[in-house]
Structure formats: C-alpha cells, structure tokens
Amino acid sequence: MDEIRGFKRMMAKNVPPDEWVYVPVEDVGGCITRRYKYLLTVLTKMFDVSYEDLTGKSREYPLPVYRTMAWCVLRDEGYGTKQIEKVVNRDHSTIVVQTSRFKESLKFDKKLAVQYDVFKSNVNKNIDEIMVYVIKNYKDEKMVK
C-alpha cells in the first residue's frame, strides 16, 4: 500500500471490489483548509467581523452562527464531519449538533434564512464581487417566504 500513497481507492455501488481503481487525489486536508479560509473571508467581508473572531472560540452572538454557516456549506459540498473537525479545531459532535440546529432554525427564522441565502450566493464569487449584507437592503416582503 505504500507505493500508492497519495491515491484514493475509488469504490462504486454495485461494482465488485476487484474492479475498483486507484486514482490520484489532491491533498484533502489542504483542499478543505483553503475552502474553509475562503468561506471565512467571505463572512468577514459580508458581515464586517474580524477573521480572528471567526477562528476563535468566542460564543458571543452572532459569531457561532457565522461559523456554523461555513460548516453547513462544507457539509453541503460533501466534506465529512471528521474532515471539518480537523480544520476548525472543534469536536466532531459539535459540528453535527450545530449544523443540524442551524438547519432547523432556518425554518422559522426568516432573517437568518435570508442571510444564509446571501452567503451561499456569495460563496462562488470572487472576493471583489462579494455582496455586503445590510439588513435594510432586504425589505420585509423578501424576508417572508
């Protein structure tokens, strides 16, 4: 197995193990780290908070909510909680609980749902094109779904 370091065993459903293939993959840890740093950068620009506050351990509202937004995007992109755990320096159970609570709160908190939608729309943009979130730009009729 040492000769195939840097390769990932590609498994498919309904395919026998002797037909699985080894394909080269990027450094998953580096890839998720870069993505998480980019997501935090988008959050700092959107909500005018510091990068150090987002990466810290502060529980002062709304910092945990912003962190959880980034975790939810990572989860939606297919990263596992164990991978996210290594990058964000939190326990895997914290990530599971916070993301599930966040998804539940989106159902009844319309302001948070709008913020999350704006964040998701900014995620794939260049840094210069990121839209800054200002609550007065979103009228009440946009907040009610």
C-alpha positions in Angstrom: 0.0 0.0 0.0 2.9 2.4 0.5 3.6 2.6 -3.2 0.1 4.1 -3.8 0.3 6.9 -1.2 -1.5 9.9 -2.5 -4.0 7.8 -4.2 -7.6 7.1 -3.2 -9.4 3.9 -3.8 -12.5 4.7 -5.9 -15.4 2.5 -4.9 -18.7 2.4 -6.7 -22.0 0.9 -5.8 -22.8 -2.4 -7.4 -19.2 -2.8 -8.6 -17.2 -5.8 -7.4 -14.1 -4.9 -5.4 -11.7 -6.4 -8.0 -12.9 -3.7 -10.4 -12.2 -0.7 -8.0 -9.5 1.5 -9.3 -6.9 3.7 -7.6 -6.9 7.3 -8.8 -4.7 10.2 -7.7 -6.3 12.8 -5.5 -5.3 16.2 -4.1 -4.3 16.7 -0.5 -7.8 16.6 1.0 -6.6 18.4 4.2 -5.1 21.2 2.2 -8.1 21.5 -0.1 -10.7 21.8 2.8 -8.4 24.2 4.7 -8.2 26.5 1.7 -12.0 26.3 1.2 -12.7 27.0 4.9 -10.4 30.0 4.9 -12.2 31.3 1.8 -15.6 30.9 3.4 -14.4 32.7 6.5 -13.1 35.5 4.3 -16.5 35.8 2.6 -18.1 36.0 6.0 -15.7 38.7 7.2 -16.5 40.8 4.2 -20.3 40.3 4.3 -20.9 40.8 8.0 -18.0 43.1 8.9 -16.4 40.8 11.5 -12.7 40.0 12.0 -11.1 36.8 10.8 -9.6 36.3 14.2 -13.1 36.4 15.9 -14.4 33.8 13.4 -11.5 31.4 14.0 -11.5 31.9 17.8 -13.6 30.2 20.5 -15.8 33.2 21.3 -19.5 32.4 21.9 -20.6 36.0 21.5 -23.6 36.2 19.2 -23.5 36.1 16.2 -20.1 34.6 15.8 -21.2 31.0 16.3 -23.9 31.4 13.8 -21.4 32.6 11.2 -19.1 29.7 11.9 -22.0 27.3 11.5 -22.9 28.8 8.2 -19.4 27.9 6.9 -19.7 24.4 8.3 -23.1 23.9 6.6 -21.6 24.9 3.3 -18.7 22.5 3.8 -21.2 19.7 4.7 -23.3 20.5 1.6 -20.2 20.3 -0.5 -19.6 16.7 0.6 -17.0 17.1 3.3 -17.4 14.8 6.3 -17.6 15.9 9.9 -14.3 14.3 10.7 -12.6 16.3 7.9 -14.2 19.5 9.1 -13.2 18.7 12.7 -9.5 18.7 11.8 -9.7 22.1 10.1 -11.9 24.0 12.5 -10.4 22.6 15.8 -13.8 21.6 17.2 -15.2 18.2 18.2 -17.0 16.3 15.5 -20.1 16.1 17.7 -20.2 19.9 17.9 -20.2 20.2 14.2 -23.0 17.6 13.9 -25.2 19.3 16.5 -24.6 22.8 15.4 -25.3 22.2 11.7 -28.5 20.3 12.5 -29.7 23.0 14.8 -28.8 25.6 12.2 -30.8 23.8 9.5 -33.8 23.6 11.9 -33.6 27.3 12.8 -33.7 28.3 9.1 -37.3 27.0 9.0 -38.6 29.7 11.4 -36.0 32.5 11.5 -36.6 34.3 8.2 -33.8 36.9 8.8 -31.3 34.1 9.3 -32.6 32.3 6.2 -32.0 35.4 4.1 -28.5 35.9 5.5 -27.7 32.2 4.7 -29.1 32.6 1.1 -27.0 35.7 0.5 -23.9 33.9 2.0 -24.5 30.8 -0.3 -24.9 33.1 -3.3 -21.6 34.8 -2.4 -19.7 31.6 -1.9 -18.7 31.0 -5.5 -17.9 34.6 -6.4 -14.5 36.4 -6.5 -13.7 38.4 -3.4 -14.2 41.7 -5.1 -17.7 40.7 -6.2 -19.0 39.7 -2.8 -22.1 41.5 -1.8 -22.0 43.0 1.7 -25.1 42.1 3.8 -27.0 45.0 5.1 -30.4 44.2 6.6 -32.0 47.4 5.3 -31.3 46.3 1.8 -33.7 43.4 2.3 -37.3 44.5 2.7 -39.8 42.7 4.8 -41.5 41.1 1.7 -38.2 39.5 0.8 -37.8 38.1 4.2 -41.2 36.3 4.2 -41.3 33.2 2.1 
